[in-house]
């Protein structure tokens, strides 16, 4: 591999091995979702939450569950519904008759990897409680603040087709997701492999075959490694130009915030480390730009009626901005 011909100033051996082990575990069950797997691992290394969007049956929930099993950390799954209350996810104070005092019983958000199915089905109050946990990495109940244990990552799924009984996520909350990953139908070749693998497993999907290959301390260590990676000043300017162009584009009603610039920086570093380099290249930035930006921009009504997508506009912007030499 050409990328391994130079000498790294930052030791990436352990990180690369961990990434390879995670991919190997995921591939035991998941077929043909390599880019999604890579982005999910990058999000973990960049300490970011992920929104996964796709029609039912394309393994959104399954891959999140499998990924959580590859790490020996706490895992919670919450099914969001229209009647879900904040206390259902953050916990509640219960009166103890023996001690004659209220005791706080922690909810499912007090974990490390939180899988939220159909995030857009819960009402605003519940989203607000989740919002504090995502942004502040803490939960406040009855005036008392409880810090969440690192790593704390929300992997949320939503269905873009069935909109009955859903609530649109506010832009401020969408901005807290480092990536929005769209999961499409598999190719004919991949679907054939999925059917064959399912048949070989006797018509079962048993995630107990997934082994844990990384713990919380290693996640913390590798995040520190990623933060040490080098990025040239020209590439920092390149990121800023891409994001700035989203704010000055006639096709976009709303551009991306500075948080998007920071998300591109941290996720591009994570991708570079995963690919065995201790420095960021323009290709790393291009690879993460669309999943970082697509949920942070809003098309003008005219362009939306024309059938344009945010992906197409972001691609145009990336092609327009000159790549540093």
MOSUL-V342706 format. One line per field, one symbol per residue. phi: phi as a letter, one per 40 degrees, with the letter a starting at -180 (. if undefined). psi: psi as a letter, one per 20 degrees, with the letter a starting at -180 (. if undefined). burial: I if it has 9 or more other C-alpha atoms within 8 Angstrom, else O. A space follows every 50 residues. Layout:
# MOSUL-V342706
phi=???
psi=???
burial=???
This chain:
# MOSUL-V342706
phi=.ccccbcccbcbdcccccccccdcccccbcbgbcccccccccccccfbcb bbbiccgbgcccccccccccbcbcbbbbccbcccbdccbchacbcccccf bcbcbcccccabbbcbcfdcccccccccccdcccccfabbbfgbbbcccc cbbcbbbabcccbcgbbcccdccdccccbbbcbbcccdcccccccccccc cggbbbccccccbabcccdcccccccccccbcdccccccccccccccbbc cbcbcccdccccccdccccccdcccgbcacbdccccccdccccdcbbbcc dcccccgcbcdcccccccccccccc
psi=phijirpphpojggghggghggggggihgppklggggghgghgghjlqqp poprrqjkkggghgggghhipmrqpqppoprhjpqghhhirqpppohgik qpppoqaiimagpooopmhjiqrhgghgghgggggilrpppkippoqqpq qoppoqqqpigoipkrpppqhhghiiphqoppprqqrgghhghggghggh jlkqnojiipqpiqrhhhggghhhgghiqqpqhhhghgghggghhhikpi iphpaqrhhhghggghhhggggghjjqkqqrhhgghhigghhhhiiqpqq hghhhijqqhggghgggghhpppq.
burial=OOOOOOOOOOOIOOIIOIIOIIIOIIOOIIIOOOOIIOIIIIIIIIIIII IIIIIOOIOIIOIIIIIIIIIIIOIIIIOIOIOIIIOIIIIIOOOIOOOO OOOOOIIIIIIIIIIIIIIIIIIOOIIOIIIIIIOOIIIOOOOOOOOIOO IIIIIIIIIOOOOOOIOOOOOOIIIIIIIIIOIOOIOOOIIOIIOOIIOO OOOOOOOOOIOIIIIIOOIIOIIOIIOOIOIOOOIIOIIIIIIIIIIOOO OIIIIIOOOIIOIIIIIIIIIIIIOIIIIIIIOIIIOIIIIIIIIIIIII OOIIOOOIOIOOIIIOIIOOIOOOO
